[in-house]
Amino acid sequence: MEASQWISIAGAAMVLGAFAALQFRRVEPHSLSYLSLNVAGSLLLALAAGLEGLWAFVTLNTVWGLVSLRSFVLALRGGVPRREEG
């Protein structure tokens, strides 16, 4: 198996593990553990997609990672992203 496949498996396990933990209420959506798994997993998936030249998946996972990273930084600072009242 190629390196990109191993990287993809690790990234997918992180993102799916975080999602499962959230669904089974083992973590909160703004917890550092949940967000860090999303950041790391999505960036690994973006790396693997880049190695394979799959640019749509690079874009998808890079944006996923950056959004998760923003929430991670806010959580580190003690804040929780607020919903806009409309």
C-alpha positions as CSV (number, residue, x, y, z in Angstrom):
1,M,0.0,0.0,0.0
2,E,1.3,3.5,-0.9
3,A,2.1,6.1,1.7
4,S,-0.9,8.3,0.6
5,Q,-3.2,5.4,1.5
6,W,-1.8,5.1,5.0
7,I,-2.1,8.9,5.5
8,S,-5.7,8.8,4.2
9,I,-6.6,6.0,6.6
10,A,-5.1,7.8,9.6
11,G,-6.8,11.1,8.7
12,A,-10.2,9.4,8.1
13,A,-9.9,7.5,11.4
14,M,-9.3,10.8,13.2
15,V,-12.2,12.7,11.6
16,L,-14.6,9.7,11.9
17,G,-13.5,9.0,15.4
18,A,-14.2,12.6,16.4
19,F,-17.6,12.5,14.7
20,A,-18.5,9.2,16.4
21,A,-17.3,10.5,19.8
22,L,-19.5,13.6,19.3
23,Q,-22.5,11.5,18.3
24,F,-22.1,9.2,21.3
25,R,-21.7,12.3,23.5
26,R,-18.2,11.4,24.6
27,V,-17.0,14.9,23.7
28,E,-18.4,18.4,23.3
29,P,-18.4,20.2,19.9
30,H,-16.0,22.8,21.2
31,S,-13.7,20.5,23.2
32,L,-10.0,20.6,22.4
33,S,-10.0,16.8,21.8
34,Y,-12.8,17.0,19.2
35,L,-11.3,20.0,17.4
36,S,-7.8,18.7,17.4
37,L,-8.8,15.4,15.9
38,N,-10.7,17.4,13.2
39,V,-7.8,19.6,12.5
40,A,-5.2,16.8,12.3
41,G,-7.4,14.4,10.4
42,S,-8.6,16.8,7.8
43,L,-5.1,18.1,7.2
44,L,-3.8,14.5,6.8
45,L,-6.6,13.9,4.3
46,A,-5.7,17.1,2.4
47,L,-2.0,15.9,2.3
48,A,-3.0,12.5,1.0
49,A,-5.3,14.0,-1.6
50,G,-2.5,16.4,-2.7
51,L,-0.1,13.5,-3.1
52,E,-2.7,11.9,-5.5
53,G,-3.6,15.1,-7.3
54,L,-7.2,15.1,-6.1
55,W,-7.6,18.8,-5.9
56,A,-11.3,18.9,-5.0
57,F,-10.5,16.8,-1.9
58,V,-7.5,19.0,-1.1
59,T,-9.8,22.0,-1.1
60,L,-12.6,20.2,0.9
61,N,-10.2,19.0,3.6
62,T,-8.1,22.1,3.7
63,V,-11.2,24.3,4.3
64,W,-12.5,21.7,6.9
65,G,-9.1,21.9,8.7
66,L,-9.0,25.7,8.7
67,V,-12.5,26.0,10.0
68,S,-11.7,23.5,12.7
69,L,-8.4,25.3,13.4
70,R,-10.3,28.6,14.0
71,S,-12.6,26.9,16.5
72,F,-9.6,25.2,18.1
73,V,-7.8,28.6,18.6
74,L,-11.0,30.1,20.0
75,A,-11.4,27.2,22.4
76,L,-7.7,27.6,23.5
77,R,-8.5,31.3,24.3
78,G,-11.5,30.2,26.4
79,G,-14.1,31.4,23.9
80,V,-16.9,29.6,22.2
81,P,-17.9,30.7,18.7
82,R,-21.3,32.5,18.9
83,R,-24.2,32.1,16.5
84,E,-25.3,35.3,14.9
85,E,-28.8,36.3,15.9
86,G,-31.0,37.0,12.9
